[in-house]
Amino acid sequence: MNNVRPQLKLMTEDQIQQTHHYTLRVLGETGVRVDSPSVLSLLERKLGLKADGHTLRFPAEIVEAAIHSAPKTIEVFNRLGEKTFTLGADRLRFGVGVTALFYQEPLEDHLELFTRKHFQDLVRLSSALPLYDVISTVGIVRDVKESLTDLYGSLEHISNTTKPLVLLVSDENQFPHVLKMFESLHGDLGDKPFILPYFNPVSPLGMNAGTVDKMKVAIERGLPVIFSNYSMAGASTPLTPAGTLALLNAELLAGLVISQTIKKGAPILLGMLPVYFDMRALLNFYDPQSVLISVACSEMMAHYGIPHCSTSGSGTGWGMDLIASDTYWMNTLTLLLSNGGLAPFIGDSHGSKSISPLTIVHVHEVIDQALRFADGFQLDDAHAALEEIARVGPGGNFLSQPSTLKNYKNGYYVSRVYPRHTMEKWRDAGEPSATQVLREKTIALLESAPAPADHDDLMAKGEEFIHSK
């Protein structure tokens, strides 16, 4: 079949090579600071390098060797041991999260401190929506003892879904304990990995101890890891897109070198969250050029043959509003038309401080339509339906023609949330706003989203583990 597919190509091959050249210059001339004494010693010993204080400079040949040793694809499973998708050989996959401090309730958009119940509800909601492939840590629970926040949040995470998890742990000292709890509940985590720990360096060019030490713990357990940096252009990276791209790409390849030094062939995803910093309002935001930088990153990862983790366009807006909708549409569509990977952070707003179930439900609609757009259409003799056109002729209709009867159920998009009302039917329904319909649908989904069959057993065992600490 001849499939017509839309495509987005940002950089030429020469521009990709130029970006790589800039990246190698940053790594070879400026270098990165490695704050973990044990990881710094490991890099010096295994790579034959000598640090200048805590700063290491990586020659091009070391960077190229790391690129060649990293796996080109990563198989991801669910908690039941079933393969769900392959990163690096598949379309863009989506997820919900990440680490919000406030929950934006769906009835009136009021902000509430994030609790265990909110964690449970959002994980179940996201698990019930089929186009979310992974569920990231959705918030930092604030109704438990602060030292147990990561353990209780992670327990709600694993107990309320069987989907793959993107794991973020705020307290680096708790990360090994969270993995030990997961092992006590599930067994070996590295055999059929369903957990992808997520780590950030500190821009510019800082490999902080918490990040690289946690990476080492995860890699030694056989887990695929996500290494993604978060920039604020004009503050932690240059204001120019080219400068931000060069610096962030250098950080990513430094993380790659560290991962492959810890264990050759360790599976890793690399990606950027390239936001801007408004020096007048003193907050971060997504600019249209953030999306361009993210697409450029996806093309660099495709060039290297390394699975890509992208931004989901989150953090913009005051909930599920017009501001957020603009960013989500632009980001989702452009990344679907570039190179596949993982976009794991949907749902948060207010500069990523809050998360809204309304956003999770609405953006699921955006993803549904964007996937339909990215799939394109078939162009061949059968789909051209020339015989039907000749049979109907001028002035006829196609309501009862074979192609209509065969394809009408899937021939056009039907929303799972918003009814397609005529004006008369809309007036009969009380003239509801789209936001009102979204609120009602979201609340119904929250109330009906089921727990996994083993939820109670996992919760009991997890509580026992936490109480034994």
TISELUM-964290 format. One line per 4 residues: number of its first residue (from 1); their letters; for each residue x, y, z of C-alpha. Coordinates in nm, 3 decimals, always signed. Layout:
NUM	a	X:Y:Z; ... $
//
This chain:
1	mnnv	+0.000:+0.000:+0.000; +0.106:+0.359:-0.066; +0.078:+0.538:+0.267; +0.087:+0.919:+0.258 $
5	rpql	+0.242:+1.036:+0.586; +0.322:+1.390:+0.701; +0.683:+1.440:+0.807; +0.881:+1.711:+0.981 $
9	klmt	+1.251:+1.756:+0.912; +1.428:+2.037:+1.094; +1.803:+2.009:+1.041; +2.009:+1.914:+0.738 $
13	edqi	+2.283:+1.654:+0.771; +2.542:+1.932:+0.770; +2.361:+2.108:+1.055; +2.347:+1.784:+1.256 $
17	qqth	+2.722:+1.742:+1.208; +2.778:+2.105:+1.304; +2.576:+2.058:+1.626; +2.777:+1.745:+1.705 $
21	hytl	+3.100:+1.940:+1.647; +2.986:+2.212:+1.889; +2.898:+1.942:+2.142; +3.240:+1.779:+2.121 $
25	rvlg	+3.407:+2.117:+2.168; +3.210:+2.180:+2.488; +3.297:+1.836:+2.625; +3.660:+1.848:+2.516 $
29	etgv	+3.743:+2.209:+2.605; +3.507:+2.313:+2.887; +3.416:+1.972:+3.028; +3.163:+1.882:+3.297 $
33	rvds	+3.177:+1.890:+3.674; +3.127:+1.550:+3.840; +3.032:+1.595:+4.206; +3.024:+1.229:+4.311 $
37	psvl	+3.370:+1.121:+4.437; +3.303:+0.754:+4.364; +3.178:+0.814:+4.009; +3.455:+1.064:+3.939 $
41	slle	+3.712:+0.806:+4.052; +3.544:+0.540:+3.837; +3.560:+0.762:+3.528; +3.924:+0.851:+3.586 $
45	rklg	+4.022:+0.488:+3.638; +3.826:+0.330:+3.353; +3.872:+0.606:+3.095; +4.230:+0.697:+3.180 $
49	lkad	+4.141:+1.062:+3.245; +4.267:+1.309:+3.504; +4.017:+1.549:+3.659; +4.092:+1.916:+3.712 $
53	ghtl	+3.938:+1.942:+4.057; +3.595:+1.791:+3.987; +3.597:+1.883:+3.616; +3.647:+1.616:+3.351 $
57	rfpa	+3.703:+1.682:+2.982; +3.601:+1.403:+2.747; +3.800:+1.351:+2.425; +3.597:+1.288:+2.110 $
61	eive	+3.699:+0.921:+2.090; +3.556:+0.851:+2.437; +3.226:+1.016:+2.343; +3.206:+0.827:+2.015 $
65	aaih	+3.277:+0.495:+2.192; +2.990:+0.560:+2.433; +2.756:+0.639:+2.143; +2.845:+0.310:+1.976 $
69	sapk	+2.809:+0.099:+2.292; +2.461:+0.222:+2.395; +2.166:+0.006:+2.282; +1.972:+0.143:+1.986 $
73	tiev	+1.639:+0.015:+2.116; +1.489:-0.055:+2.459; +1.210:-0.305:+2.521; +0.963:-0.188:+2.784 $
77	fnrl	+0.728:-0.423:+2.970; +0.434:-0.376:+3.201; +0.425:-0.497:+3.560; +0.271:-0.827:+3.445 $
81	gekt	+0.577:-0.905:+3.233; +0.410:-0.834:+2.900; +0.605:-0.641:+2.637; +0.428:-0.313:+2.565 $
85	ftlg	+0.651:-0.121:+2.320; +1.008:-0.078:+2.200; +1.167:+0.263:+2.240; +1.382:+0.356:+1.942 $
89	adrl	+1.185:+0.138:+1.699; +0.835:+0.266:+1.757; +0.621:+0.579:+1.742; +0.623:+0.846:+2.008 $
93	rfgv	+0.481:+0.717:+2.337; +0.310:+0.933:+2.600; +0.293:+0.945:+2.977; +0.144:+1.140:+3.267 $
97	gvta	+0.328:+1.330:+3.545; +0.539:+1.477:+3.706; +0.625:+1.557:+4.075; +0.365:+1.827:+4.138 $
101	lfyq	+0.328:+1.992:+4.477; -0.039:+2.080:+4.428; -0.346:+1.903:+4.292; -0.589:+2.114:+4.089 $
105	eple	-0.928:+1.969:+4.168; -1.153:+1.919:+3.864; -1.475:+2.088:+3.978; -1.359:+2.448:+4.028 $
109	dhle	-0.980:+2.434:+3.968; -0.889:+2.506:+4.329; -0.536:+2.407:+4.432; -0.490:+2.155:+4.713 $
113	lftr	-0.174:+2.018:+4.872; -0.088:+1.694:+4.695; -0.186:+1.383:+4.895; -0.171:+1.004:+4.868 $
117	khfq	-0.536:+1.000:+4.758; -0.453:+1.237:+4.473; -0.163:+1.011:+4.371; -0.392:+0.708:+4.373 $
121	dlvr	-0.667:+0.880:+4.173; -0.437:+1.021:+3.905; -0.255:+0.692:+3.852; -0.584:+0.503:+3.816 $
125	lssa	-0.723:+0.770:+3.583; -0.414:+0.758:+3.362; -0.416:+0.380:+3.366; -0.774:+0.380:+3.235 $
129	lply	-0.689:+0.607:+2.939; -0.543:+0.380:+2.669; -0.318:+0.629:+2.487; -0.105:+0.688:+2.795 $
133	dvis	+0.169:+0.429:+2.765; +0.358:+0.507:+3.087; +0.276:+0.676:+3.415; +0.538:+0.901:+3.571 $
137	tvgi	+0.557:+1.005:+3.934; +0.258:+1.239:+3.942; +0.327:+1.432:+4.261; +0.508:+1.463:+4.591 $
141	vrdv	+0.272:+1.345:+4.865; +0.252:+1.596:+5.149; +0.022:+1.427:+5.397; +0.286:+1.188:+5.532 $
145	kesl	+0.609:+1.230:+5.724; +0.853:+1.415:+5.498; +1.119:+1.142:+5.517; +0.865:+0.888:+5.387 $
149	tdly	+0.727:+1.096:+5.100; +0.909:+0.905:+4.826; +0.826:+0.563:+4.969; +0.454:+0.630:+5.008 $
153	gsle	+0.428:+0.801:+4.670; +0.610:+0.514:+4.501; +0.386:+0.262:+4.676; +0.077:+0.438:+4.537 $
157	hisn	+0.253:+0.446:+4.199; +0.319:+0.074:+4.165; -0.003:-0.041:+4.338; -0.256:+0.145:+4.125 $
161	ttkp	-0.153:+0.046:+3.773; +0.015:-0.231:+3.579; +0.148:+0.010:+3.314; +0.521:+0.090:+3.289 $
165	lvll	+0.641:+0.351:+3.539; +0.873:+0.648:+3.499; +1.015:+0.687:+3.848; +1.131:+1.013:+4.006 $
169	vsde	+1.258:+1.015:+4.364; +1.317:+1.356:+4.519; +1.536:+1.242:+4.809; +1.848:+1.075:+4.670 $
173	nqfp	+1.897:+0.885:+4.996; +1.557:+0.719:+4.954; +1.615:+0.597:+4.598; +1.777:+0.262:+4.695 $
177	hvlk	+1.501:+0.205:+4.950; +1.231:+0.265:+4.688; +1.393:+0.008:+4.458; +1.424:-0.238:+4.747 $
181	mfes	+1.054:-0.190:+4.823; +0.968:-0.257:+4.457; +1.183:-0.571:+4.464; +1.005:-0.689:+4.779 $
185	lhgd	+0.671:-0.643:+4.600; +0.765:-0.767:+4.253; +1.098:-0.950:+4.253; +1.378:-0.886:+4.002 $
189	lgdk	+1.331:-0.546:+3.835; +1.586:-0.590:+3.556; +1.455:-0.907:+3.390; +1.154:-0.755:+3.212 $
193	pfil	+1.193:-0.389:+3.307; +0.877:-0.190:+3.368; +1.044:+0.085:+3.572; +1.241:+0.364:+3.405 $
197	pyfn	+1.415:+0.583:+3.665; +1.446:+0.947:+3.557; +1.749:+1.163:+3.635; +1.848:+1.528:+3.576 $
201	pvsp	+2.192:+1.688:+3.573; +2.222:+2.048:+3.691; +2.273:+2.290:+3.404; +2.513:+2.426:+3.312 $
205	lgmn	+2.739:+2.119:+3.290; +2.692:+1.988:+3.643; +2.673:+1.612:+3.701; +2.544:+1.639:+4.058 $
209	agtv	+2.621:+1.360:+4.302; +2.258:+1.265:+4.362; +2.195:+1.213:+3.991; +2.501:+1.007:+3.901 $
213	dkmk	+2.494:+0.802:+4.222; +2.128:+0.710:+4.161; +2.211:+0.631:+3.798; +2.476:+0.387:+3.918 $
217	vaie	+2.231:+0.213:+4.152; +1.970:+0.178:+3.873; +2.214:+0.066:+3.603; +2.368:-0.197:+3.829 $
221	rglp	+2.018:-0.342:+3.874; +1.975:-0.370:+3.495; +1.715:-0.094:+3.468; +1.693:+0.132:+3.162 $
225	vifs	+1.737:+0.492:+3.272; +1.623:+0.830:+3.143; +1.883:+1.106:+3.151; +1.718:+1.438:+3.071 $
229	nysm	+1.823:+1.795:+3.136; +1.606:+2.094:+3.221; +1.721:+2.431:+3.096; +1.612:+2.786:+3.152 $
233	agas	+1.737:+2.969:+2.844; +1.887:+3.299:+2.946; +1.965:+3.170:+3.296; +2.115:+2.819:+3.302 $
237	tplt	+2.180:+2.801:+2.926; +2.247:+3.065:+2.658; +1.941:+3.254:+2.537; +2.011:+3.154:+2.177 $
241	pagt	+1.857:+2.821:+2.065; +2.189:+2.714:+1.909; +2.374:+2.777:+2.235; +2.111:+2.596:+2.442 $
245	lall	+2.116:+2.300:+2.202; +2.496:+2.273:+2.209; +2.519:+2.294:+2.589; +2.229:+2.058:+2.662 $
249	nael	+2.349:+1.807:+2.405; +2.692:+1.811:+2.568; +2.532:+1.733:+2.904; +2.338:+1.445:+2.752 $
253	lagl	+2.646:+1.291:+2.596; +2.833:+1.334:+2.924; +2.552:+1.138:+3.091; +2.584:+0.879:+2.817 $
257	visq	+2.959:+0.843:+2.880; +2.894:+0.800:+3.253; +2.627:+0.535:+3.192; +2.845:+0.334:+2.955 $
261	tikk	+3.141:+0.360:+3.193; +2.930:+0.224:+3.477; +2.821:-0.065:+3.254; +2.892:-0.104:+2.885 $
265	gapi	+2.568:-0.150:+2.693; +2.351:+0.000:+2.968; +2.014:+0.103:+2.814; +1.953:+0.477:+2.834 $
269	llgm	+1.716:+0.739:+2.691; +1.840:+1.094:+2.643; +1.633:+1.410:+2.615; +1.584:+1.778:+2.694 $
273	lpvy	+1.324:+1.998:+2.861; +1.428:+2.329:+2.699; +1.226:+2.600:+2.870; +1.290:+2.974:+2.877 $
277	fdmr	+1.329:+3.205:+3.175; +1.129:+3.528:+3.184; +1.358:+3.773:+3.363; +1.071:+4.016:+3.428 $
281	alln	+0.817:+3.770:+3.566; +1.086:+3.544:+3.721; +0.930:+3.221:+3.594; +0.999:+2.955:+3.335 $
285	fydp	+0.780:+2.894:+3.030; +0.763:+2.708:+2.699; +0.840:+2.923:+2.398; +0.772:+2.803:+2.039 $
289	qsvl	+1.150:+2.775:+2.006; +1.144:+2.530:+2.299; +0.960:+2.297:+2.064; +1.218:+2.356:+1.790 $
293	isva	+1.502:+2.269:+2.029; +1.317:+1.955:+2.139; +1.269:+1.847:+1.776; +1.638:+1.919:+1.712 $
297	csem	+1.724:+1.697:+2.008; +1.510:+1.417:+1.865; +1.702:+1.445:+1.538; +2.037:+1.437:+1.717 $
301	mahy	+1.931:+1.122:+1.905; +1.818:+0.963:+1.578; +2.160:+1.049:+1.435; +2.330:+0.882:+1.732 $
305	giph	+2.088:+0.588:+1.732; +1.987:+0.649:+2.094; +1.622:+0.640:+2.214; +1.483:+0.987:+2.279 $
309	csts	+1.288:+1.124:+2.576; +1.116:+1.451:+2.495; +0.920:+1.724:+2.662; +0.542:+1.686:+2.667 $
313	gsgt	+0.483:+2.061:+2.656; +0.383:+2.069:+3.019; +0.416:+2.347:+3.274; +0.243:+2.618:+3.071 $
317	gwgm	-0.092:+2.769:+3.169; -0.307:+2.785:+3.480; -0.467:+2.443:+3.445; -0.643:+2.302:+3.141 $
321	dlia	-0.692:+2.637:+2.970; -0.632:+2.798:+2.631; -0.268:+2.866:+2.716; -0.194:+2.504:+2.797 $
325	sdty	-0.390:+2.378:+2.497; -0.176:+2.582:+2.255; +0.147:+2.437:+2.392; +0.024:+2.079:+2.408 $
329	wmnt	-0.103:+2.082:+2.049; +0.213:+2.235:+1.909; +0.443:+2.005:+2.102; +0.248:+1.682:+2.051 $
333	ltll	+0.205:+1.724:+1.678; +0.559:+1.838:+1.599; +0.720:+1.556:+1.796; +0.490:+1.295:+1.642 $
337	lsng	+0.601:+1.414:+1.300; +0.969:+1.390:+1.387; +1.136:+1.094:+1.560; +0.966:+0.856:+1.798 $
341	glap	+1.055:+0.831:+2.165; +0.890:+0.899:+2.496; +0.700:+1.209:+2.612; +0.630:+1.121:+2.975 $
345	figd	+0.516:+1.445:+3.141; +0.155:+1.542:+3.070; -0.084:+1.708:+3.312; +0.105:+1.972:+3.504 $
349	shgs	+0.081:+2.350:+3.493; +0.171:+2.661:+3.695; +0.536:+2.607:+3.605; +0.507:+2.234:+3.686 $
353	ksis	+0.398:+2.303:+4.045; +0.046:+2.165:+4.000; -0.125:+1.884:+3.812; -0.481:+1.872:+3.684 $
357	plti	-0.689:+1.566:+3.596; -0.872:+1.786:+3.344; -0.545:+1.830:+3.155; -0.481:+1.456:+3.157 $
361	vhvh	-0.822:+1.386:+3.004; -0.817:+1.671:+2.749; -0.464:+1.601:+2.627; -0.562:+1.238:+2.576 $
365	evid	-0.799:+1.382:+2.313; -0.514:+1.585:+2.164; -0.297:+1.272:+2.139; -0.582:+1.076:+1.979 $
369	qalr	-0.625:+1.336:+1.703; -0.251:+1.396:+1.658; -0.191:+1.022:+1.613; -0.463:+1.016:+1.349 $
373	fadg	-0.297:+1.307:+1.170; +0.049:+1.148:+1.190; -0.082:+0.816:+1.052; -0.162:+0.985:+0.721 $
377	fqld	-0.382:+0.801:+0.470; -0.367:+0.531:+0.205; -0.334:+0.637:-0.157; -0.399:+0.345:-0.393 $
381	daha	-0.660:+0.218:-0.639; -0.883:+0.061:-0.374; -0.892:+0.372:-0.156; -0.935:+0.610:-0.448 $
385	alee	-1.280:+0.447:-0.498; -1.295:+0.548:-0.866; -1.557:+0.281:-0.947; -1.784:+0.419:-0.676 $
389	iarv	-1.736:+0.773:-0.803; -1.834:+0.659:-1.155; -2.133:+0.464:-1.023; -2.269:+0.751:-0.813 $
393	gpgg	-2.198:+1.013:-1.078; -2.287:+1.383:-1.063; -2.549:+1.478:-0.804; -2.554:+1.143:-0.615 $
397	nfls	-2.434:+1.054:-0.267; -2.208:+0.797:-0.106; -2.415:+0.712:+0.203; -2.475:+0.348:+0.101 $
401	qpst	-2.160:+0.284:-0.103; -1.929:-0.006:+0.000; -1.640:+0.217:+0.109; -1.873:+0.415:+0.339 $
405	lkny	-2.038:+0.107:+0.490; -1.699:-0.059:+0.542; -1.520:+0.237:+0.696; -1.778:+0.462:+0.862 $
409	kngy	-1.696:+0.344:+1.216; -1.329:+0.438:+1.179; -1.349:+0.674:+0.885; -1.346:+0.991:+1.094 $
413	yvsr	-1.254:+1.104:+1.440; -1.508:+1.064:+1.719; -1.424:+1.227:+2.051; -1.431:+1.022:+2.368 $
417	vypr	-1.519:+1.336:+2.567; -1.693:+1.603:+2.363; -2.023:+1.518:+2.190; -2.074:+1.642:+1.835 $
421	htme	-2.387:+1.851:+1.895; -2.589:+2.041:+1.640; -2.677:+2.389:+1.754; -3.031:+2.270:+1.835 $
425	kwrd	-2.909:+1.972:+2.037; -2.657:+2.191:+2.221; -2.934:+2.432:+2.320; -3.154:+2.141:+2.432 $
429	agep	-2.865:+2.018:+2.648; -2.860:+2.351:+2.835; -2.589:+2.521:+2.626; -2.296:+2.360:+2.811 $
433	satq	-1.944:+2.490:+2.767; -1.673:+2.251:+2.652; -1.503:+2.301:+2.989; -1.821:+2.194:+3.169 $
437	vlre	-1.838:+1.877:+2.960; -1.470:+1.809:+3.033; -1.526:+1.853:+3.407; -1.818:+1.613:+3.411 $
441	ktia	-1.635:+1.352:+3.205; -1.319:+1.379:+3.416; -1.506:+1.344:+3.745; -1.690:+1.039:+3.609 $
445	lles	-1.361:+0.881:+3.500; -1.200:+0.952:+3.836; -1.490:+0.786:+4.015; -1.495:+0.479:+3.790 $
449	apap	-1.123:+0.412:+3.723; -1.052:+0.068:+3.873; -0.762:-0.051:+4.086; -0.550:-0.346:+3.967 $
453	adhd	-0.657:-0.686:+4.098; -0.351:-0.708:+4.327; -0.384:-0.355:+4.466; -0.476:-0.450:+4.823 $
457	dlma	-0.202:-0.713:+4.846; +0.066:-0.475:+4.719; -0.050:-0.197:+4.951; -0.039:-0.427:+5.256 $
461	kgee	+0.311:-0.554:+5.172; +0.433:-0.203:+5.095; +0.299:-0.062:+5.420; +0.475:-0.343:+5.604 $
465	fihs	+0.802:-0.262:+5.425; +0.776:+0.108:+5.509; +0.689:+0.042:+5.875; +0.994:-0.185:+5.906 $
469	k	+1.232:+0.099:+5.810 $
//
